Amino acid sequence: MKKILLLLLVLWSPFKMMAQGIDKKINDLFAPVADAWETFVLTDVPIGNGFTVPIVLILLVAGAVFFTIYFNFVNIRRFPLAIRVVQGKYDFVEKDAPEAHPGDDLATVDGDIPDTIKIEGRQGEVSHFQALTAAVSGTVGLGNIAGVAVAIAMGGPGATFWMIIAGLLGMSSKFVECTLGVKYRDVENGVVYGGPMYYLSKGLKEMGMSKFGKTLAVLFAVLGVGASFGGGNAFQANQAVAQVVTQFGLESGFIKTVLGLFIAILVGIVIIGGIKRIAVVTERVVPFMAGFYVLACVIIIAIHYQYIFPAFGLIFSEAFTPSAGLGGLVGVLITGFRRAAFSNEAGVGSAAIVHSAVKTKHPASEGVVSLLEPFIDTVVICTMTALVIILFNMDGQFTYGVIDSASNVILNADGSSVGGVDLTSKAFEAVIPGFSYVLTIAIVLFAFSTMLSWSYYGLQSWMYLFGRSEKSGLTYKILFLFFIIIGSAATLDAVIKFSDAMILAMVFPNMIGLIILSPKVKVEMKKYIKAINQKFDKDL
């Protein structure tokens, strides 16, 4: 027995030394690709006074404002309706829709029956609530914990105000893309295939722009696969592993790779089951972890009740007269909008993929439900995190605006540095001793649920490009799991650059299609409201 143990020790030593360099080798290979891609996607345009704004951010904000006005402030007016739909109060509407039986004399276009997408909706796979939680799990995550901390540290308390505004506007964008996701989905053997790939190709074809729509659809699918490997996977694994390593004082290097492998195994067990199993898991995990996190925020805010009004005073005053060293009003506004865009992904099109799997015959019903997603993600959870950090900094723990934006490192008042997750952790720890360990668990759960949802987003994009065969799906899932290990080992800087650029690049084809197809959404909304009114005999 002793000889066997000695042999294992001899074999383990050189393997350990080799493995400790894996993370550096992976990052050296990964970093140049991330740098080049970020530079290409985040192209800035000058807006005066030395400020530049990524053109993708302009497209996101302009599109959200357009949808808000075009749909008569649907984000505010239809909020109560969204709550009632999630509660199932209008499920009766689904039962009254007529059913179609395709025959030989029924014309088809590319294998699809025109004007029967509504009927095909009978075969949806998940409920309104499951679709919402699966989508929320893809957006509520580390951006709400680490990203908000970086935004507040960089732009000051005023960035919170603009995050809230961006979240409210993003509700309109989400409504449009999720309505279209259901309207133009495909259903094959009871399995739903949906998302921007389908409404870009099928929707624009209806409007006489077949080639243009197909081009945008393919472009989105390619970017969707890349984003699933980056922001929806590698970044999540990176932050989860980094937090575990830091919190428990573990050796990095090899330990990161092992933890990444462990996470990959857990994710692999779940994603083999497809969206139905993902929905079941997230239906339980998301409400629990989001509720627990918000509860902790509420406790901290309640303990500092005497600073609540001063904190809100800072949020509003600094939104228009910022003192942070970021360059004034425009800089703070950009920081808030950019972080909100990264957080709730409204306009990116990712959520439309999972919302398209809902059990409904009325596309607008799911569009209305999706209004809640940016509200939960940005207006509620991001604001809670921001308040905790602002309250924590009332006595000057760090200086707003003093941050290395390239590496997202925040400089404390004593000259030390701290990352985004660490700052949030310190803010919680200052009031609830030992909470950093709980936060570590929450971060791992956030990352895990986000990876589950993004695996579905990426799989749908992959199958659009390479077919819906079992072999095609298995190939994607193996690659997805491999990127978990890469993300765990790579440095945060390389992962963030690749992640942000990939996700934001999806905005270009998606937002162009949303604007062109917005009249289709207005028609669907009128149909849904009419169906409800016929039952209740009142005007919603």
JOLIN-V650202 format. One record per helix or strand of 3 or more residues. SS is the DSSP state (alpha for helix, beta for strand). FROM is the first residue (numbers start at 1). TO is the last residue. If there is no record, write none. Layout:
BEGIN
ss=SS from=FROM to=TO
ss=SS from=FROM to=TO
END
This chain:
BEGIN
ss=alpha from=2 to=19
ss=alpha from=22 to=41
ss=beta from=44 to=48
ss=beta from=51 to=54
ss=alpha from=55 to=70
ss=alpha from=74 to=77
ss=alpha from=79 to=86
ss=alpha from=92 to=95
ss=alpha from=117 to=123
ss=alpha from=128 to=139
ss=alpha from=142 to=155
ss=alpha from=158 to=183
ss=beta from=186 to=188
ss=beta from=191 to=193
ss=alpha from=196 to=206
ss=alpha from=210 to=247
ss=alpha from=254 to=271
ss=alpha from=274 to=303
ss=alpha from=305 to=320
ss=alpha from=329 to=344
ss=alpha from=350 to=355
ss=alpha from=363 to=369
ss=alpha from=371 to=392
ss=beta from=398 to=404
ss=beta from=409 to=412
ss=alpha from=420 to=429
ss=alpha from=435 to=466
ss=alpha from=470 to=489
ss=alpha from=492 to=536
END
